[in-house]
């Protein structure tokens, strides 16, 4: 009887704790439902329809939009450029942040000032940043080509070049975003125990070796978090490309989100059904890549969930 009473008390206490936890997450769950799950299921439903932005002549299309998508060369082109952007921008952003963290592992006023300075571009509007860099790099009136011209260097029109437009957009994105990654990694690095650094010093490790063998292992979970979140954002790149190149020249910077916008809202007949099918396709790419990274590349549980 005593064991049964103890078991009931434990079950009651566990239920009370779970109920309190669910109450705390209920507001966030409601926001996710309204702004994530409902639009997601809505996009899937619309992808099965023939529908435009005026809601005229709506009819059921089934999988016709998906079959059309796999025969569309621009979808393949946009997929390639989306992956190209993400696979260059994410490692470069994380690498820049890690290099700077190596020199800012102390919590001094100077290091705080540097972290704040590097973080400032991240809080600015991507649209404003893109306009600024497009003006600075403009071959006709930009400050950068003008200053280089003064020293005898002729800079090509980067944003009008098939070869240089995407790398230029990537570098602008890294410049804007690395401050966020730097801030997160710095916070994690400051949490690494000083006793580990002292032990490394006793073993004769220099500054770079301490960073490589103490700091990096100590913040590897945070690095994984930064890689996954930055990758998700990179696969949805739109603002900077729309402002700086509009997907050109010759669709050399057109990404999936840009093509979704083009087919759904920019080019007649404004096919929302087809645009939604591409959006579902992009969602599956992001979900698959995120799952693989979390499961195999950055599994924090050593093989166990």
One Martini backbone bead per residue (centre of mass of N, CA, C, O) as a GRO file, in nm:
protein
  305
    1UNK     BB    1   0.058   0.063  -0.020
    2UNK     BB    2   0.297   0.255   0.002
    3UNK     BB    3   0.395   0.224  -0.293
    4UNK     BB    4   0.132   0.321  -0.428
    5UNK     BB    5   0.130   0.604  -0.296
    6UNK     BB    6   0.406   0.694  -0.407
    7UNK     BB    7   0.334   0.657  -0.707
    8UNK     BB    8   0.099   0.860  -0.714
    9UNK     BB    9   0.264   1.107  -0.628
   10UNK     BB   10   0.464   1.099  -0.866
   11UNK     BB   11   0.252   1.121  -1.092
   12UNK     BB   12   0.128   1.387  -0.996
   13UNK     BB   13   0.391   1.553  -1.009
   14UNK     BB   14   0.450   1.502  -1.310
   15UNK     BB   15   0.186   1.621  -1.421
   16UNK     BB   16   0.225   1.905  -1.301
   17UNK     BB   17   0.492   1.970  -1.449
   18UNK     BB   18   0.385   1.929  -1.739
   19UNK     BB   19   0.160   2.138  -1.724
   20UNK     BB   20   0.345   2.380  -1.673
   21UNK     BB   21   0.514   2.349  -1.930
   22UNK     BB   22   0.278   2.378  -2.135
   23UNK     BB   23   0.199   2.665  -2.044
   24UNK     BB   24   0.469   2.801  -2.125
   25UNK     BB   25   0.457   2.695  -2.444
   26UNK     BB   26   0.183   2.792  -2.559
   27UNK     BB   27   0.247   3.069  -2.692
   28UNK     BB   28   0.463   2.960  -2.891
   29UNK     BB   29   0.277   2.749  -3.022
   30UNK     BB   30   0.070   2.951  -3.131
   31UNK     BB   31   0.266   3.108  -3.313
   32UNK     BB   32   0.358   2.866  -3.482
   33UNK     BB   33   0.081   2.790  -3.590
   34UNK     BB   34   0.010   3.064  -3.734
   35UNK     BB   35   0.317   3.121  -3.881
   36UNK     BB   36   0.380   2.807  -3.980
   37UNK     BB   37   0.172   2.568  -4.006
   38UNK     BB   38  -0.054   2.703  -4.165
   39UNK     BB   39   0.118   2.801  -4.411
   40UNK     BB   40   0.227   2.522  -4.482
   41UNK     BB   41  -0.048   2.383  -4.542
   42UNK     BB   42  -0.142   2.601  -4.738
   43UNK     BB   43   0.084   2.561  -4.951
   44UNK     BB   44   0.014   2.268  -5.012
   45UNK     BB   45  -0.276   2.318  -5.106
   46UNK     BB   46  -0.208   2.525  -5.335
   47UNK     BB   47  -0.016   2.327  -5.499
   48UNK     BB   48  -0.300   2.163  -5.592
   49UNK     BB   49  -0.361   2.428  -5.758
   50UNK     BB   50  -0.535   2.649  -5.973
   51UNK     BB   51  -0.386   2.973  -5.902
   52UNK     BB   52  -0.417   3.314  -5.841
   53UNK     BB   53  -0.408   3.634  -5.697
   54UNK     BB   54  -0.731   3.668  -5.790
   55UNK     BB   55  -0.900   3.398  -5.762
   56UNK     BB   56  -0.930   3.271  -6.052
   57UNK     BB   57  -1.019   2.981  -6.168
   58UNK     BB   58  -1.042   2.750  -5.962
   59UNK     BB   59  -0.850   2.440  -5.951
   60UNK     BB   60  -0.765   2.112  -5.968
   61UNK     BB   61  -0.419   1.970  -6.011
   62UNK     BB   62  -0.256   1.818  -5.819
   63UNK     BB   63   0.067   1.715  -5.951
   64UNK     BB   64   0.124   1.912  -6.189
   65UNK     BB   65   0.319   2.122  -6.057
   66UNK     BB   66   0.543   1.912  -5.993
   67UNK     BB   67   0.594   1.814  -6.282
   68UNK     BB   68   0.664   2.096  -6.392
   69UNK     BB   69   0.907   2.153  -6.208
   70UNK     BB   70   1.095   1.907  -6.315
   71UNK     BB   71   1.084   2.061  -6.619
   72UNK     BB   72   1.229   2.318  -6.499
   73UNK     BB   73   1.520   2.486  -6.552
   74UNK     BB   74   1.493   2.717  -6.332
   75UNK     BB   75   1.486   2.530  -6.089
   76UNK     BB   76   1.768   2.412  -6.125
   77UNK     BB   77   1.915   2.684  -6.123
   78UNK     BB   78   1.810   2.778  -5.841
   79UNK     BB   79   1.918   2.539  -5.681
   80UNK     BB   80   2.216   2.578  -5.741
   81UNK     BB   81   2.237   2.877  -5.629
   82UNK     BB   82   2.143   2.813  -5.344
   83UNK     BB   83   2.370   2.609  -5.274
   84UNK     BB   84   2.606   2.788  -5.347
   85UNK     BB   85   2.552   3.005  -5.141
   86UNK     BB   86   2.544   2.827  -4.880
   87UNK     BB   87   2.830   2.669  -4.920
   88UNK     BB   88   2.986   2.951  -4.891
   89UNK     BB   89   2.863   3.134  -4.665
   90UNK     BB   90   2.869   2.960  -4.409
   91UNK     BB   91   3.173   2.885  -4.376
   92UNK     BB   92   3.276   3.177  -4.396
   93UNK     BB   93   3.126   3.295  -4.152
   94UNK     BB   94   3.235   3.096  -3.937
   95UNK     BB   95   3.537   3.142  -3.990
   96UNK     BB   96   3.550   3.442  -3.926
   97UNK     BB   97   3.444   3.415  -3.638
   98UNK     BB   98   3.666   3.222  -3.531
   99UNK     BB   99   3.911   3.402  -3.581
  100UNK     BB  100   3.809   3.633  -3.392
  101UNK     BB  101   3.776   3.465  -3.133
  102UNK     BB  102   4.082   3.404  -3.096
  103UNK     BB  103   4.118   3.735  -3.021
  104UNK     BB  104   3.831   3.725  -2.815
  105UNK     BB  105   3.853   3.557  -2.510
  106UNK     BB  106   3.813   3.821  -2.363
  107UNK     BB  107   3.637   4.045  -2.115
  108UNK     BB  108   3.708   4.313  -2.223
  109UNK     BB  109   3.642   4.624  -2.331
  110UNK     BB  110   3.765   4.596  -2.612
  111UNK     BB  111   3.618   4.331  -2.688
  112UNK     BB  112   3.334   4.444  -2.652
  113UNK     BB  113   3.360   4.662  -2.867
  114UNK     BB  114   3.414   4.473  -3.105
  115UNK     BB  115   3.155   4.303  -3.085
  116UNK     BB  116   2.963   4.544  -3.124
  117UNK     BB  117   3.069   4.640  -3.399
  118UNK     BB  118   3.022   4.366  -3.554
  119UNK     BB  119   2.702   4.362  -3.485
  120UNK     BB  120   2.570   4.609  -3.627
  121UNK     BB  121   2.501   4.502  -3.919
  122UNK     BB  122   2.287   4.287  -3.824
  123UNK     BB  123   2.064   4.514  -3.726
  124UNK     BB  124   2.041   4.583  -4.005
  125UNK     BB  125   1.908   4.621  -4.296
  126UNK     BB  126   1.935   4.438  -4.579
  127UNK     BB  127   1.837   4.649  -4.777
  128UNK     BB  128   2.027   4.879  -4.692
  129UNK     BB  129   2.291   4.725  -4.733
  130UNK     BB  130   2.247   4.661  -5.036
  131UNK     BB  131   2.229   4.949  -5.137
  132UNK     BB  132   2.502   5.045  -5.038
  133UNK     BB  133   2.679   4.833  -5.198
  134UNK     BB  134   2.570   4.895  -5.479
  135UNK     BB  135   2.683   5.187  -5.476
  136UNK     BB  136   2.986   5.130  -5.407
  137UNK     BB  137   3.015   4.914  -5.671
  138UNK     BB  138   2.958   5.099  -5.886
  139UNK     BB  139   3.115   5.166  -6.190
  140UNK     BB  140   3.015   5.477  -6.227
  141UNK     BB  141   2.972   5.590  -5.887
  142UNK     BB  142   3.149   5.436  -5.706
  143UNK     BB  143   3.383   5.442  -5.455
  144UNK     BB  144   3.559   5.193  -5.503
  145UNK     BB  145   3.633   5.235  -5.805
  146UNK     BB  146   3.746   5.519  -5.765
  147UNK     BB  147   3.980   5.453  -5.567
  148UNK     BB  148   4.115   5.238  -5.747
  149UNK     BB  149   4.161   5.431  -5.990
  150UNK     BB  150   4.373   5.616  -5.842
  151UNK     BB  151   4.579   5.341  -5.840
  152UNK     BB  152   4.521   5.178  -6.126
  153UNK     BB  153   4.244   5.019  -6.070
  154UNK     BB  154   4.020   4.814  -6.258
  155UNK     BB  155   3.696   4.761  -6.180
  156UNK     BB  156   3.455   4.564  -6.225
  157UNK     BB  157   3.117   4.493  -6.275
  158UNK     BB  158   3.017   4.279  -6.049
  159UNK     BB  159   2.686   4.282  -6.067
  160UNK     BB  160   2.721   4.230  -6.406
  161UNK     BB  161   2.857   3.952  -6.348
  162UNK     BB  162   2.844   3.616  -6.382
  163UNK     BB  163   3.104   3.549  -6.197
  164UNK     BB  164   3.070   3.795  -5.954
  165UNK     BB  165   2.789   3.833  -5.829
  166UNK     BB  166   2.762   3.605  -5.616
  167UNK     BB  167   3.025   3.654  -5.452
  168UNK     BB  168   2.943   3.941  -5.371
  169UNK     BB  169   2.686   3.867  -5.213
  170UNK     BB  170   2.828   3.682  -5.013
  171UNK     BB  171   3.017   3.894  -4.885
  172UNK     BB  172   2.793   4.081  -4.785
  173UNK     BB  173   2.657   3.869  -4.603
  174UNK     BB  174   2.899   3.815  -4.423
  175UNK     BB  175   2.939   4.107  -4.324
  176UNK     BB  176   2.657   4.117  -4.183
  177UNK     BB  177   2.648   3.816  -4.018
  178UNK     BB  178   2.912   3.753  -3.839
  179UNK     BB  179   2.835   3.901  -3.570
  180UNK     BB  180   2.640   3.688  -3.466
  181UNK     BB  181   2.833   3.447  -3.459
  182UNK     BB  182   3.043   3.584  -3.280
  183UNK     BB  183   2.864   3.626  -3.030
  184UNK     BB  184   2.793   3.329  -2.977
  185UNK     BB  185   3.087   3.214  -2.967
  186UNK     BB  186   3.192   3.401  -2.743
  187UNK     BB  187   3.001   3.308  -2.519
  188UNK     BB  188   3.106   3.016  -2.525
  189UNK     BB  189   3.414   3.071  -2.481
  190UNK     BB  190   3.373   3.213  -2.195
  191UNK     BB  191   3.271   2.919  -2.071
  192UNK     BB  192   3.542   2.811  -2.067
  193UNK     BB  193   3.759   2.670  -1.875
  194UNK     BB  194   4.057   2.788  -1.735
  195UNK     BB  195   4.189   2.515  -1.655
  196UNK     BB  196   4.238   2.420  -1.948
  197UNK     BB  197   4.440   2.643  -2.022
  198UNK     BB  198   4.644   2.584  -1.797
  199UNK     BB  199   4.705   2.295  -1.883
  200UNK     BB  200   4.808   2.369  -2.167
  201UNK     BB  201   5.044   2.547  -2.070
  202UNK     BB  202   5.194   2.319  -1.915
  203UNK     BB  203   5.221   2.161  -2.206
  204UNK     BB  204   5.313   2.406  -2.417
  205UNK     BB  205   5.091   2.574  -2.532
  206UNK     BB  206   4.979   2.785  -2.753
  207UNK     BB  207   4.741   2.990  -2.864
  208UNK     BB  208   4.646   2.815  -3.107
  209UNK     BB  209   4.634   2.542  -2.955
  210UNK     BB  210   4.423   2.628  -2.749
  211UNK     BB  211   4.204   2.688  -2.956
  212UNK     BB  212   4.205   2.404  -3.101
  213UNK     BB  213   4.200   2.207  -2.815
  214UNK     BB  214   3.984   2.387  -2.636
  215UNK     BB  215   3.778   2.576  -2.767
  216UNK     BB  216   3.652   2.407  -2.994
  217UNK     BB  217   3.549   2.166  -2.818
  218UNK     BB  218   3.383   2.363  -2.620
  219UNK     BB  219   3.204   2.486  -2.897
  220UNK     BB  220   3.080   2.269  -3.099
  221UNK     BB  221   2.773   2.299  -3.046
  222UNK     BB  222   2.762   2.600  -3.129
  223UNK     BB  223   2.864   2.561  -3.413
  224UNK     BB  224   2.630   2.382  -3.501
  225UNK     BB  225   2.410   2.591  -3.454
  226UNK     BB  226   2.520   2.804  -3.654
  227UNK     BB  227   2.516   2.632  -3.907
  228UNK     BB  228   2.215   2.561  -3.915
  229UNK     BB  229   2.088   2.850  -3.899
  230UNK     BB  230   2.248   2.973  -4.137
  231UNK     BB  231   2.156   2.771  -4.352
  232UNK     BB  232   1.855   2.828  -4.343
  233UNK     BB  233   1.885   3.127  -4.428
  234UNK     BB  234   2.043   3.079  -4.697
  235UNK     BB  235   1.816   2.907  -4.843
  236UNK     BB  236   1.631   3.195  -4.812
  237UNK     BB  237   1.744   3.384  -5.007
  238UNK     BB  238   1.663   3.745  -5.123
  239UNK     BB  239   1.706   4.049  -5.066
  240UNK     BB  240   1.999   4.099  -5.178
  241UNK     BB  241   1.938   3.993  -5.464
  242UNK     BB  242   1.699   4.177  -5.538
  243UNK     BB  243   1.859   4.447  -5.498
  244UNK     BB  244   2.144   4.392  -5.654
  245UNK     BB  245   2.033   4.182  -5.919
  246UNK     BB  246   1.748   4.036  -5.969
  247UNK     BB  247   1.899   3.750  -6.061
  248UNK     BB  248   2.131   3.857  -6.203
  249UNK     BB  249   2.287   3.781  -6.469
  250UNK     BB  250   2.125   3.542  -6.639
  251UNK     BB  251   2.032   3.398  -6.366
  252UNK     BB  252   2.307   3.379  -6.174
  253UNK     BB  253   2.121   3.470  -5.887
  254UNK     BB  254   1.893   3.273  -5.886
  255UNK     BB  255   1.663   3.167  -5.654
  256UNK     BB  256   1.403   3.009  -5.515
  257UNK     BB  257   1.267   3.255  -5.384
  258UNK     BB  258   1.285   3.433  -5.636
  259UNK     BB  259   1.115   3.242  -5.818
  260UNK     BB  260   0.863   3.241  -5.649
  261UNK     BB  261   0.809   3.544  -5.675
  262UNK     BB  262   0.800   3.556  -5.983
  263UNK     BB  263   0.557   3.347  -6.030
  264UNK     BB  264   0.349   3.474  -5.812
  265UNK     BB  265   0.408   3.828  -5.840
  266UNK     BB  266   0.564   3.924  -6.130
  267UNK     BB  267   0.461   3.704  -6.341
  268UNK     BB  268   0.266   3.632  -6.575
  269UNK     BB  269  -0.013   3.464  -6.421
  270UNK     BB  270   0.036   3.430  -6.119
  271UNK     BB  271   0.130   3.129  -6.001
  272UNK     BB  272   0.059   3.001  -5.696
  273UNK     BB  273   0.069   2.697  -5.728
  274UNK     BB  274   0.358   2.678  -5.840
  275UNK     BB  275   0.501   2.842  -5.618
  276UNK     BB  276   0.416   2.645  -5.387
  277UNK     BB  277   0.562   2.397  -5.494
  278UNK     BB  278   0.845   2.523  -5.464
  279UNK     BB  279   0.819   2.576  -5.159
  280UNK     BB  280   0.796   2.279  -5.079
  281UNK     BB  281   1.065   2.195  -5.202
  282UNK     BB  282   1.236   2.379  -5.018
  283UNK     BB  283   1.143   2.262  -4.749
  284UNK     BB  284   1.259   1.975  -4.801
  285UNK     BB  285   1.553   2.058  -4.826
  286UNK     BB  286   1.583   2.186  -4.545
  287UNK     BB  287   1.488   1.941  -4.378
  288UNK     BB  288   1.701   1.739  -4.480
  289UNK     BB  289   1.961   1.893  -4.409
  290UNK     BB  290   1.899   1.935  -4.109
  291UNK     BB  291   1.872   1.637  -4.032
  292UNK     BB  292   2.155   1.546  -4.116
  293UNK     BB  293   2.316   1.739  -3.937
  294UNK     BB  294   2.183   1.659  -3.660
  295UNK     BB  295   2.236   1.344  -3.684
  296UNK     BB  296   2.559   1.342  -3.791
  297UNK     BB  297   2.733   1.613  -3.754
  298UNK     BB  298   2.560   1.741  -3.469
  299UNK     BB  299   2.556   1.516  -3.250
  300UNK     BB  300   2.516   1.554  -2.896
  301UNK     BB  301   2.456   1.231  -2.808
  302UNK     BB  302   2.645   1.015  -2.938
  303UNK     BB  303   2.379   0.870  -3.102
  304UNK     BB  304   2.172   1.003  -2.907
  305UNK     BB  305   1.851   1.156  -2.839
   0.00000   0.00000   0.00000
